[in-house]
Structures are given as C-alpha cells and as structure tokens.
Amino acid sequence: MREAKMGANRTGIDVSPVYSKQMISDAEELSPPPSESVMMAAMEQQYIEAAHGVGSVPLPGTLKGVLKTAGKKVGGHNPEVLINKLGERLAYERSGVRLYQSFIRKCETLNGASQSPIPLDGLREICMEEAEHFQVLKECMESIGADPTAQTPDADVSGVAGSGLMKVITDPRTSLSQCLEAFLTIELTDQASWELLISLCDEMGLDEISERFQACLAQEETHVERVKAWYQESVISQV
C-alpha cells in the first residue's frame, strides 16, 4: 500500500528552529485587531440575515402529484420535507455508486501490484446494493407524485458537503486506507439518513415505503460494519 513514510516534509516549524520564533512573532504582529474581528462578524451576520436559503422543493409536475401533496397538506403534514430528504438520498446513492466504481478500479490496480488487497467481491456487492437503493428511491418518489430528476435543496447541500470526500477517493495519489476512511464517513451518514427517512415515512403513514426503506437500512448497516473492518485492518496492517 501507499503507506505513510518518513520523507522530505517541511510543513512544521521544527524543521527551521532559527526562523520559528520570528514566524510566531510576525503572526502575532500581523493578526487583525479585535475591532476588525467585530466588524467582520457584523458583516457575516448581515449576509446570513439577507440570505434566502438554498433553492426550493419543486412543485408537483403531475395531477397525481398535486392530489397527493394536497392530501398530505389537508392531513396536517408538510410533504415537501419528505420530498426534500428523498431527493437528497437519491443524489447521495447515485454518487455512492460512482465512488465505489472508482474505488474498485483503484483496488484492482493496486492489488495487481501485490499491495494490500481489499475484497473486490465485497466492494462490488456494496456498489450493486447502492444502485438498487437508488432505484428504490426513484420508484418511491414517483409513487407519491414527486419528480426524481429535480435537485432539492438538501441534495444540493449534500453534494457540496461530499465534494471533499469525492476528491479523496478519486485522487490517484490516495491510499486504500485513506479512501476507506472517507467511505466510512459516507456510510455512517448514509445509515443515519435512512433512519431519518424511515421516521419521516412512519410519521406520515407511508407504511409500504417505510418497509422498503427498512430493507435498505439493514443493508447499509452491513456496509458500515464491512467498511469499518476493512479500514481498521488496512491501517493496523501498516504497523
């Protein structure tokens, strides 16, 4: 594996003890005074107060969707909350498939070089299940009259939040253990999000959808266990 090794890392101040005191002194001298920090905080507050949120949940595009949404409104629920989270999970699962495909290619390449192997069959199984979860979400969104092709606000935010993890996994330089750590973050978030979706469906009386989501959650819990085990084994093997 591409293990962490001693090398020509010059990012710490210990490599230059002669200039380290001067660097600390300069940092203290050039730091903005408290008054400027207060001004910056006030400006930040103005931007927060003036903001209108990230996008919106789309209106139903079909008569069926309008009727279902109106029915839930009459029943005292806000279906846009569920649609927002369904759109988020749909985008997340789609990205998850692509990330696992990328990671499988990296594992195939590095395993071919006789480096620490990750079970490819296990990775392919998780990738396939993520694709199945995407299909489940698509069908469930259509069953309640929502448009699975629309990007909801939480889907947008989730994409931004996950962009760093995507960079870690798709970077040719990163090791398998570094990628597995990123996948552990992804799978833990996935697990918690499916739990929330099930709670939302139960609250709105969508028993059939909740049952399908519970099956997805059971698989996600297995994903967490497997990725966590692979990650720990990968790091410990380097010791």
Accessible surface in RSA format (square Angstrom, percent):
REM  Atomic radii and reference values for relative SASA: ProtOr
REM  Chains: A
REM  Algorithm: Lee & Richards
REM  Probe-radius: 1.40
REM  Slices: 20
REM RES _ NUM      All-atoms   Total-Side   Main-Chain    Non-polar    All polar
REM                ABS   REL    ABS   REL    ABS   REL    ABS   REL    ABS   REL
RES MET A   1    32.38  16.8   1.71   1.1  30.66  73.0   1.29   1.1  31.08  41.2
RES ARG A   2   102.74  43.1  85.66  43.7  17.08  40.7  43.38  59.3  59.36  36.0
RES GLU A   3    71.73  41.2  58.86  44.5  12.87  30.7   5.99  11.6  65.74  53.7
RES ALA A   4   105.57  97.1  67.93 104.8  37.64  85.6  79.33 111.7  26.24  69.5
RES LYS A   5   168.20  82.1 131.15  80.5  37.06  88.2  81.72  73.6  86.48  92.1
RES MET A   6   199.97 103.6 170.23 112.7  29.73  70.8 140.02 119.0  59.95  79.4
RES GLY A   7    63.99  78.9   0.00   N/A  63.99  78.9  35.43  97.2  28.56  64.0
RES ALA A   8   104.77  96.3  63.47  97.9  41.30  94.0  75.41 106.2  29.36  77.8
RES ASN A   9   102.49  70.7  80.72  78.0  21.78  52.4  35.01  84.2  67.49  65.2
RES ARG A  10   174.43  73.2 149.57  76.2  24.86  59.2  58.03  79.3 116.40  70.5
RES THR A  11   127.11  90.4  89.65  90.9  37.47  89.3  78.09 104.9  49.02  74.1
RES GLY A  12    40.91  50.5   0.00   N/A  40.91  50.5  34.25  94.0   6.66  14.9
RES ILE A  13    75.27  42.8  66.78  49.8   8.48  20.5  72.28  52.0   2.99   8.1
RES ASP A  14   129.26  90.5 108.89 108.4  20.37  48.2  38.64  90.9  90.62  90.4
RES VAL A  15    68.22  44.9  40.91  37.0  27.31  65.8  49.19  42.7  19.03  51.6
RES SER A  16    35.92  30.4  32.07  42.8   3.86   8.9  26.87  57.2   9.05  12.7
RES PRO A  17    93.93  68.5  82.03  74.8  11.89  43.2  83.90  69.3  10.03  62.3
RES VAL A  18   121.80  80.1  96.97  87.8  24.83  59.8 104.98  91.2  16.82  45.6
RES TYR A  19   152.46  71.2 151.71  86.3   0.74   1.9 104.80  78.8  47.65  58.7
RES SER A  20    16.66  14.1  14.48  19.3   2.18   5.0   3.72   7.9  12.94  18.1
RES LYS A  21   169.18  82.5 162.96 100.0   6.23  14.8 107.27  96.6  61.91  65.9
RES GLN A  22   101.11  56.5  97.05  70.9   4.05   9.7  37.34  79.5  63.77  48.4
RES MET A  23   100.43  52.0  94.96  62.8   5.47  13.0  58.13  49.4  42.30  56.0
RES ILE A  24    86.28  49.1  83.90  62.5   2.38   5.7  86.24  62.1   0.04   0.1
RES SER A  25    54.96  46.4  51.15  68.3   3.81   8.8  22.23  47.3  32.73  45.9
RES ASP A  26    51.66  36.2  51.48  51.2   0.19   0.4  15.30  36.0  36.36  36.3
RES ALA A  27    58.14  53.5  45.97  70.9  12.17  27.7  56.04  78.9   2.10   5.6
RES GLU A  28   129.43  74.3 106.59  80.6  22.84  54.4  47.23  91.4  82.20  67.1
RES GLU A  29   135.01  77.5 103.26  78.1  31.75  75.6  44.17  85.4  90.85  74.2
RES LEU A  30   142.10  79.1 115.85  82.9  26.25  66.0 119.86  84.2  22.24  59.9
RES SER A  31    65.83  55.6  49.00  65.4  16.83  38.8  30.19  64.3  35.64  49.9
RES PRO A  32    81.76  59.6  64.05  58.4  17.71  64.4  68.20  56.3  13.55  84.2
RES PRO A  33    64.00  46.6  57.83  52.7   6.17  22.4  64.00  52.8   0.00   0.0
RES PRO A  34   109.99  80.2 104.68  95.4   5.31  19.3 109.57  90.5   0.42   2.6
RES SER A  35    69.45  58.7  60.10  80.2   9.35  21.5  50.67 107.9  18.78  26.3
RES GLU A  36    85.73  49.2  84.57  64.0   1.16   2.8  24.73  47.8  61.00  49.8
RES SER A  37    59.26  50.1  49.61  66.2   9.65  22.2  35.02  74.6  24.23  34.0
RES VAL A  38   103.83  68.3 100.60  91.1   3.23   7.8 103.18  89.6   0.65   1.8
RES MET A  39   130.74  67.7 124.12  82.1   6.62  15.8 104.72  89.0  26.02  34.5
RES MET A  40   125.33  64.9 122.15  80.8   3.18   7.6  97.68  83.0  27.65  36.6
RES ALA A  41    47.56  43.7  43.32  66.9   4.24   9.6  46.52  65.5   1.03   2.7
RES ALA A  42    44.33  40.8  41.78  64.5   2.55   5.8  42.76  60.2   1.57   4.2
RES MET A  43    98.44  51.0  96.46  63.8   1.97   4.7  73.41  62.4  25.03  33.2
RES GLU A  44   107.89  61.9 103.25  78.1   4.64  11.0  33.58  65.0  74.31  60.7
RES GLN A  45   106.66  59.6 105.84  77.4   0.82   1.9  26.88  57.2  79.78  60.5
RES GLN A  46   118.08  66.0 112.97  82.6   5.10  12.1  35.45  75.5  82.62  62.7
RES TYR A  47   159.78  74.6 153.22  87.2   6.56  17.1 107.95  81.1  51.83  63.9
RES ILE A  48   117.72  67.0 104.15  77.6  13.57  32.7 108.10  77.8   9.62  26.1
RES GLU A  49   143.90  82.6 108.92  82.4  34.98  83.3  49.34  95.4  94.56  77.2
RES ALA A  50    68.45  62.9  50.35  77.7  18.10  41.2  61.00  85.9   7.46  19.8
RES ALA A  51    69.56  64.0  42.01  64.8  27.56  62.7  51.80  73.0  17.76  47.0
RES HIS A  52   180.85  98.8 142.32  98.9  38.53  98.6 106.67 109.9  74.18  86.3
RES GLY A  53    64.73  79.8   0.00   N/A  64.73  79.8  37.36 102.5  27.36  61.3
RES VAL A  54    75.83  49.9  64.11  58.0  11.72  28.2  68.07  59.1   7.76  21.0
RES GLY A  55    67.23  82.9   0.00   N/A  67.23  82.9  39.04 107.1  28.20  63.2
RES SER A  56    83.82  70.8  69.71  93.0  14.11  32.5  41.61  88.6  42.21  59.1
RES VAL A  57    37.17  24.5  18.84  17.1  18.33  44.2  18.84  16.4  18.33  49.7
RES PRO A  58    48.99  35.7  32.25  29.4  16.73  60.8  41.59  34.3   7.40  46.0
RES LEU A  59   161.40  89.9 144.35 103.3  17.05  42.9 144.52 101.5  16.88  45.4
RES PRO A  60    36.85  26.9  17.86  16.3  18.99  69.0  23.13  19.1  13.72  85.3
RES GLY A  61    73.85  91.1   0.00   N/A  73.85  91.1  37.61 103.2  36.24  81.2
RES THR A  62    80.59  57.3  72.55  73.6   8.04  19.2  77.29 103.8   3.30   5.0
RES LEU A  63   132.23  73.6 121.10  86.6  11.14  28.0 123.78  86.9   8.45  22.7
RES LYS A  64   108.31  52.8 101.63  62.4   6.68  15.9  66.68  60.0  41.63  44.3
RES GLY A  65     0.08   0.1   0.00   N/A   0.08   0.1   0.08   0.2   0.00   0.0
RES VAL A  66    70.90  46.7  69.47  62.9   1.43   3.4  70.17  61.0   0.74   2.0
RES LEU A  67   112.63  62.7 104.02  74.4   8.61  21.7 104.30  73.2   8.34  22.4
RES LYS A  68    86.61  42.3  77.75  47.7   8.87  21.1  36.58  32.9  50.03  53.3
RES THR A  69    28.08  20.0  26.50  26.9   1.58   3.8  25.29  34.0   2.80   4.2
RES ALA A  70    47.38  43.6  41.80  64.5   5.58  12.7  46.92  66.1   0.46   1.2
RES GLY A  71    43.35  53.5   0.00   N/A  43.35  53.5  33.01  90.6  10.34  23.2
RES LYS A  72    55.45  27.1  54.72  33.6   0.73   1.7  32.43  29.2  23.02  24.5
RES LYS A  73    97.43  47.5  80.85  49.6  16.58  39.5  60.66  54.6  36.77  39.2
RES VAL A  74   135.08  88.9 104.76  94.8  30.32  73.1 112.43  97.7  22.65  61.4
RES GLY A  75    53.04  65.4   0.00   N/A  53.04  65.4  31.10  85.3  21.94  49.1
RES GLY A  76    67.36  83.1   0.00   N/A  67.36  83.1  35.33  97.0  32.03  71.7
RES HIS A  77    52.35  28.6  47.52  33.0   4.83  12.4  39.20  40.4  13.15  15.3
RES ASN A  78    85.59  59.0  77.11  74.5   8.48  20.4   3.69   8.9  81.90  79.2
RES PRO A  79     7.77   5.7   7.68   7.0   0.09   0.3   7.68   6.3   0.09   0.6
RES GLU A  80    61.04  35.0  60.16  45.5   0.88   2.1  35.30  68.3  25.73  21.0
RES VAL A  81    73.23  48.2  69.57  63.0   3.67   8.8  73.23  63.6   0.00   0.0
RES LEU A  82     1.70   0.9   1.44   1.0   0.27   0.7   1.44   1.0   0.27   0.7
RES ILE A  83    14.90   8.5  14.90  11.1   0.00   0.0  14.90  10.7   0.00   0.0
RES ASN A  84    23.38  16.1  23.38  22.6   0.00   0.0   0.58   1.4  22.80  22.0
RES LYS A  85    44.36  21.6  43.18  26.5   1.18   2.8  17.28  15.6  27.08  28.8
RES LEU A  86     0.27   0.1   0.27   0.2   0.00   0.0   0.27   0.2   0.00   0.0
RES GLY A  87     2.79   3.4   0.00   N/A   2.79   3.4   0.49   1.4   2.29   5.1
RES GLU A  88    25.16  14.4  25.16  19.0   0.00   0.0   0.00   0.0  25.16  20.5
RES ARG A  89     2.24   0.9   2.24   1.1   0.00   0.0   0.00   0.0   2.24   1.4
RES LEU A  90     6.59   3.7   6.59   4.7   0.00   0.0   6.59   4.6   0.00   0.0
RES ALA A  91    19.81  18.2  19.25  29.7   0.56   1.3  19.55  27.5   0.26   0.7
RES TYR A  92    34.23  16.0  28.19  16.0   6.04  15.7  29.68  22.3   4.55   5.6
RES GLU A  93     0.59   0.3   0.00   0.0   0.59   1.4   0.59   1.1   0.00   0.0
RES ARG A  94    90.80  38.1  88.85  45.3   1.95   4.6  30.13  41.2  60.67  36.8
RES SER A  95    33.79  28.5  33.39  44.6   0.40   0.9  12.16  25.9  21.63  30.3
RES GLY A  96     6.01   7.4   0.00   N/A   6.01   7.4   5.75  15.8   0.26   0.6
RES VAL A  97    23.68  15.6  23.68  21.4   0.00   0.0  23.68  20.6   0.00   0.0
RES ARG A  98   144.80  60.8 140.43  71.6   4.37  10.4  49.07  67.1  95.73  58.0
RES LEU A  99    11.25   6.3  11.25   8.1   0.00   0.0  11.25   7.9   0.00   0.0
RES TYR A 100     1.33   0.6   1.33   0.8   0.00   0.0   1.33   1.0   0.00   0.0
RES GLN A 101    80.73  45.1  77.85  56.9   2.87   6.8  17.37  37.0  63.35  48.0
RES SER A 102    21.02  17.8  17.97  24.0   3.05   7.0   5.19  11.1  15.82  22.2
RES PHE A 103     0.00   0.0   0.00   0.0   0.00   0.0   0.00   0.0   0.00   0.0
RES ILE A 104    17.49  10.0  17.49  13.0   0.00   0.0  17.49  12.6   0.00   0.0
RES ARG A 105   145.03  60.9 143.27  73.0   1.76   4.2  66.13  90.4  78.90  47.8
RES LYS A 106    24.43  11.9  17.20  10.6   7.23  17.2  23.81  21.4   0.62   0.7
RES CYS A 107     0.00   0.0   0.00   0.0   0.00   0.0   0.00   0.0   0.00   0.0
RES GLU A 108    75.24  43.2  62.36  47.2  12.87  30.7  25.24  48.8  50.00  40.8
RES THR A 109    98.03  69.7  82.79  83.9  15.24  36.3  66.20  88.9  31.84  48.1
RES LEU A 110     8.13   4.5   8.13   5.8   0.00   0.0   8.13   5.7   0.00   0.0
RES ASN A 111    35.85  24.7  20.67  20.0  15.18  36.5  16.08  38.7  19.76  19.1
RES GLY A 112    67.20  82.9   0.00   N/A  67.20  82.9  36.05  98.9  31.15  69.8
RES ALA A 113    60.07  55.2  32.36  49.9  27.71  63.0  44.67  62.9  15.40  40.8
RES SER A 114   109.39  92.4  71.57  95.5  37.82  87.1  44.65  95.1  64.74  90.7
RES GLN A 115    49.31  27.6  41.27  30.2   8.04  19.1  17.39  37.0  31.92  24.2
RES SER A 116    33.33  28.2  23.39  31.2   9.94  22.9  17.88  38.1  15.45  21.6
RES PRO A 117    99.34  72.4  84.69  77.2  14.65  53.2  84.75  70.0  14.59  90.7
RES ILE A 118     7.47   4.2   5.77   4.3   1.69   4.1   5.77   4.2   1.69   4.6
RES PRO A 119    66.29  48.3  52.80  48.1  13.49  49.0  65.73  54.3   0.56   3.5
RES LEU A 120    39.46  22.0  35.07  25.1   4.39  11.0  35.07  24.6   4.39  11.8
RES ASP A 121   113.99  79.8 105.80 105.3   8.19  19.4  38.14  89.8  75.85  75.6
RES GLY A 122     4.30   5.3   0.00   N/A   4.30   5.3   2.59   7.1   1.70   3.8
RES LEU A 123     0.52   0.3   0.52   0.4   0.00   0.0   0.52   0.4   0.00   0.0
RES ARG A 124   103.79  43.6  98.91  50.4   4.89  11.6  51.93  71.0  51.86  31.4
RES GLU A 125    72.76  41.8  68.51  51.8   4.25  10.1  18.75  36.3  54.01  44.1
RES ILE A 126     0.00   0.0   0.00   0.0   0.00   0.0   0.00   0.0   0.00   0.0
RES CYS A 127    12.87   9.7  12.87  14.4   0.00   0.0   2.05   5.2  10.82  11.7
RES MET A 128   107.31  55.6 100.56  66.6   6.74  16.1  68.53  58.3  38.77  51.4
RES GLU A 129    20.83  12.0  20.83  15.8   0.00   0.0   1.44   2.8  19.39  15.8
RES GLU A 130     3.74   2.1   3.74   2.8   0.00   0.0   0.84   1.6   2.90   2.4
RES ALA A 131    43.82  40.3  37.10  57.2   6.72  15.3  38.73  54.5   5.09  13.5
RES GLU A 132    78.68  45.2  74.71  56.5   3.96   9.4  38.77  75.0  39.91  32.6
RES HIS A 133     2.27   1.2   2.27   1.6   0.00   0.0   2.27   2.3   0.00   0.0
RES PHE A 134    54.42  27.2  54.42  33.7   0.00   0.0  54.42  33.0   0.00   0.0
RES GLN A 135    78.95  44.1  78.95  57.7   0.00   0.0  34.56  73.6  44.40  33.7
RES VAL A 136    23.91  15.7  23.91  21.6   0.00   0.0  23.91  20.8   0.00   0.0
RES LEU A 137     0.00   0.0   0.00   0.0   0.00   0.0   0.00   0.0   0.00   0.0
RES LYS A 138    67.67  33.0  67.67  41.5   0.00   0.0  44.34  39.9  23.33  24.9
RES GLU A 139    65.61  37.7  59.71  45.2   5.90  14.1  25.41  49.2  40.20  32.8
RES CYS A 140     2.66   2.0   1.51   1.7   1.15   2.7   1.15   2.9   1.51   1.6
RES MET A 141     0.58   0.3   0.58   0.4   0.00   0.0   0.58   0.5   0.00   0.0
RES GLU A 142    74.61  42.8  66.62  50.4   7.99  19.0  29.72  57.5  44.88  36.6
RES SER A 143    48.40  40.9  39.08  52.2   9.32  21.5  41.99  89.4   6.41   9.0
RES ILE A 144    25.00  14.2  20.65  15.4   4.35  10.5  20.65  14.9   4.35  11.8
RES GLY A 145    11.09  13.7   0.00   N/A  11.09  13.7   6.24  17.1   4.85  10.9
RES ALA A 146    10.42   9.6   0.28   0.4  10.14  23.1   5.01   7.1   5.41  14.3
RES ASP A 147    67.71  47.4  57.01  56.7  10.70  25.3  22.08  52.0  45.63  45.5
RES PRO A 148    20.30  14.8  13.47  12.3   6.84  24.9  13.57  11.2   6.73  41.8
RES THR A 149   123.03  87.5  86.15  87.3  36.87  87.9  79.05 106.2  43.98  66.5
RES ALA A 150    28.59  26.3  13.63  21.0  14.95  34.0  22.51  31.7   6.08  16.1
RES GLN A 151   127.23  71.1  98.12  71.7  29.11  69.3  31.76  67.6  95.47  72.4
RES THR A 152     1.44   1.0   1.03   1.0   0.41   1.0   1.30   1.7   0.14   0.2
RES PRO A 153    21.18  15.4  19.00  17.3   2.18   7.9  20.95  17.3   0.23   1.4
RES ASP A 154    37.93  26.6  36.67  36.5   1.26   3.0   4.91  11.6  33.02  32.9
RES ALA A 155     6.61   6.1   2.30   3.6   4.31   9.8   2.30   3.2   4.31  11.4
RES ASP A 156    50.58  35.4  47.05  46.8   3.53   8.4   3.87   9.1  46.70  46.6
RES VAL A 157    75.02  49.4  73.44  66.5   1.57   3.8  74.88  65.1   0.14   0.4
RES SER A 158    17.97  15.2   8.89  11.9   9.07  20.9   8.27  17.6   9.70  13.6
RES GLY A 159    47.16  58.2   0.00   N/A  47.16  58.2  38.42 105.4   8.73  19.6
RES VAL A 160   105.78  69.6  96.73  87.6   9.04  21.8  99.97  86.9   5.81  15.7
RES ALA A 161    78.23  71.9  46.44  71.7  31.80  72.3  58.38  82.2  19.85  52.6
RES GLY A 162    20.72  25.6   0.00   N/A  20.72  25.6  17.73  48.7   2.99   6.7
RES SER A 163    47.48  40.1  44.78  59.8   2.70   6.2  29.14  62.0  18.35  25.7
RES GLY A 164    38.25  47.2   0.00   N/A  38.25  47.2  34.73  95.3   3.51   7.9
RES LEU A 165    42.81  23.8  42.20  30.2   0.61   1.5  42.20  29.6   0.61   1.6
RES MET A 166    81.52  42.2  81.52  53.9   0.00   0.0  42.26  35.9  39.26  52.0
RES LYS A 167   145.47  71.0 139.50  85.6   5.97  14.2  87.40  78.7  58.07  61.9
RES VAL A 168    52.87  34.8  50.25  45.5   2.62   6.3  52.83  45.9   0.04   0.1
RES ILE A 169     0.44   0.3   0.00   0.0   0.44   1.1   0.00   0.0   0.44   1.2
RES THR A 170    65.92  46.9  46.47  47.1  19.45  46.4  33.40  44.9  32.52  49.2
RES ASP A 171    30.76  21.5  25.47  25.4   5.29  12.5  11.12  26.2  19.64  19.6
RES PRO A 172   103.49  75.4  94.74  86.4   8.75  31.8 100.84  83.3   2.65  16.5
RES ARG A 173   193.49  81.2 175.14  89.3  18.34  43.7  82.13 112.2 111.36  67.5
RES THR A 174    20.50  14.6  19.30  19.6   1.20   2.9  20.50  27.5   0.00   0.0
RES SER A 175     3.05   2.6   2.87   3.8   0.18   0.4   0.67   1.4   2.38   3.3
RES LEU A 176     0.24   0.1   0.01   0.0   0.23   0.6   0.01   0.0   0.23   0.6
RES SER A 177     9.88   8.4   9.30  12.4   0.58   1.3   1.48   3.2   8.40  11.8
RES GLN A 178    94.27  52.7  89.37  65.3   4.90  11.7  29.60  63.0  64.67  49.0
RES CYS A 179     0.00   0.0   0.00   0.0   0.00   0.0   0.00   0.0   0.00   0.0
RES LEU A 180     0.68   0.4   0.68   0.5   0.00   0.0   0.68   0.5   0.00   0.0
RES GLU A 181    91.38  52.5  91.09  68.9   0.29   0.7  20.89  40.4  70.49  57.6
RES ALA A 182     6.02   5.5   2.01   3.1   4.01   9.1   5.49   7.7   0.53   1.4
RES PHE A 183     0.75   0.4   0.75   0.5   0.00   0.0   0.75   0.5   0.00   0.0
RES LEU A 184    28.80  16.0  28.80  20.6   0.00   0.0  28.80  20.2   0.00   0.0
RES THR A 185    65.12  46.3  61.27  62.1   3.86   9.2  41.05  55.1  24.07  36.4
RES ILE A 186    10.59   6.0  10.51   7.8   0.08   0.2  10.59   7.6   0.00   0.0
RES GLU A 187     0.03   0.0   0.03   0.0   0.00   0.0   0.00   0.0   0.03   0.0
RES LEU A 188    90.09  50.2  84.46  60.4   5.63  14.2  84.89  59.6   5.20  14.0
RES THR A 189    60.32  42.9  54.58  55.3   5.74  13.7  39.70  53.3  20.62  31.2
RES ASP A 190     1.80   1.3   1.80   1.8   0.00   0.0   0.00   0.0   1.80   1.8
RES GLN A 191    40.59  22.7  40.59  29.7   0.00   0.0   4.06   8.6  36.54  27.7
RES ALA A 192    57.58  52.9  50.82  78.4   6.76  15.4  51.75  72.9   5.83  15.4
RES SER A 193    20.55  17.4  16.39  21.9   4.16   9.6   7.30  15.5  13.25  18.6
RES TRP A 194     0.00   0.0   0.00   0.0   0.00   0.0   0.00   0.0   0.00   0.0
RES GLU A 195    74.97  43.0  70.82  53.6   4.14   9.9  26.54  51.3  48.43  39.5
RES LEU A 196    81.80  45.6  78.09  55.9   3.71   9.3  81.35  57.1   0.45   1.2
RES LEU A 197     2.35   1.3   2.35   1.7   0.00   0.0   2.35   1.7   0.00   0.0
RES ILE A 198    16.50   9.4  16.50  12.3   0.00   0.0  16.50  11.9   0.00   0.0
RES SER A 199    66.00  55.8  57.16  76.3   8.84  20.4  30.22  64.4  35.78  50.1
RES LEU A 200    34.06  19.0  33.96  24.3   0.09   0.2  34.06  23.9   0.00   0.0
RES CYS A 201     0.00   0.0   0.00   0.0   0.00   0.0   0.00   0.0   0.00   0.0
RES ASP A 202    77.00  53.9  58.11  57.8  18.89  44.7  27.49  64.7  49.51  49.4
RES GLU A 203   126.53  72.6 107.73  81.5  18.81  44.8  36.47  70.5  90.06  73.5
RES MET A 204    15.26   7.9  11.23   7.4   4.03   9.6   7.63   6.5   7.63  10.1
RES GLY A 205    51.02  62.9   0.00   N/A  51.02  62.9  27.94  76.7  23.08  51.7
RES LEU A 206    29.72  16.5  25.63  18.3   4.09  10.3  29.72  20.9   0.00   0.0
RES ASP A 207   104.76  73.4  96.75  96.3   8.01  18.9  37.74  88.8  67.02  66.8
RES GLU A 208   137.30  78.8 129.90  98.3   7.40  17.6  49.84  96.4  87.46  71.4
RES ILE A 209    14.97   8.5  14.88  11.1   0.09   0.2  14.88  10.7   0.09   0.3
RES SER A 210     2.59   2.2   2.59   3.5   0.00   0.0   2.24   4.8   0.35   0.5
RES GLU A 211   122.85  70.5 118.63  89.7   4.22  10.1  37.21  72.0  85.64  69.9
RES ARG A 212    90.83  38.1  83.09  42.4   7.74  18.4  34.38  47.0  56.45  34.2
RES PHE A 213     0.00   0.0   0.00   0.0   0.00   0.0   0.00   0.0   0.00   0.0
RES GLN A 214    89.54  50.1  83.80  61.2   5.74  13.7  24.07  51.2  65.47  49.7
RES ALA A 215    63.69  58.6  51.93  80.1  11.76  26.8  60.87  85.7   2.82   7.5
RES CYS A 216     5.25   4.0   4.78   5.3   0.47   1.1   0.35   0.9   4.90   5.3
RES LEU A 217    25.11  14.0  25.11  18.0   0.00   0.0  25.11  17.6   0.00   0.0
RES ALA A 218    55.09  50.6  48.76  75.3   6.32  14.4  50.56  71.2   4.53  12.0
RES GLN A 219    59.06  33.0  56.24  41.1   2.82   6.7  20.29  43.2  38.77  29.4
RES GLU A 220     0.00   0.0   0.00   0.0   0.00   0.0   0.00   0.0   0.00   0.0
RES GLU A 221    68.45  39.3  66.67  50.4   1.78   4.2  17.88  34.6  50.57  41.3
RES THR A 222    60.50  43.0  59.91  60.7   0.60   1.4  35.41  47.6  25.09  37.9
RES HIS A 223     0.49   0.3   0.49   0.3   0.00   0.0   0.49   0.5   0.00   0.0
RES VAL A 224    15.83  10.4  15.83  14.3   0.00   0.0  15.83  13.8   0.00   0.0
RES GLU A 225   119.54  68.6 110.33  83.5   9.21  21.9  43.45  84.1  76.08  62.1
RES ARG A 226    64.58  27.1  60.68  30.9   3.90   9.3  25.86  35.3  38.72  23.5
RES VAL A 227     0.28   0.2   0.28   0.3   0.00   0.0   0.28   0.2   0.00   0.0
RES LYS A 228   102.04  49.8 102.04  62.6   0.00   0.0  44.44  40.0  57.61  61.4
RES ALA A 229    54.46  50.1  46.19  71.3   8.27  18.8  51.52  72.6   2.94   7.8
RES TRP A 230    26.90  10.8  25.15  12.2   1.75   4.1  10.93   5.8  15.97  25.9
RES TYR A 231    48.17  22.5  48.17  27.4   0.00   0.0  25.16  18.9  23.00  28.4
RES GLN A 232    86.76  48.5  83.76  61.2   3.01   7.2  22.38  47.6  64.38  48.8
RES GLU A 233   120.15  69.0 113.69  86.0   6.46  15.4  44.78  86.6  75.37  61.5
RES SER A 234     3.18   2.7   0.15   0.2   3.03   7.0   2.90   6.2   0.28   0.4
RES VAL A 235    60.57  39.9  60.27  54.6   0.31   0.7  60.27  52.4   0.31   0.8
RES ILE A 236   121.32  69.0 116.30  86.6   5.03  12.1 116.51  83.9   4.82  13.1
RES SER A 237    72.65  61.4  34.95  46.6  37.69  86.8  43.98  93.6  28.67  40.2
RES GLN A 238    53.16  29.7  28.42  20.8  24.75  58.9  11.16  23.8  42.00  31.9
RES VAL A 239   162.10 106.7 101.27  91.7  60.83 146.6 124.18 107.9  37.92 102.8
END  Absolute sums over single chains surface
CHAIN  1 A    14598.9      12106.2       2492.7       8758.9       5840.0
END  Absolute sums over all chains
TOTAL         14598.9      12106.2       2492.7       8758.9       5840.0
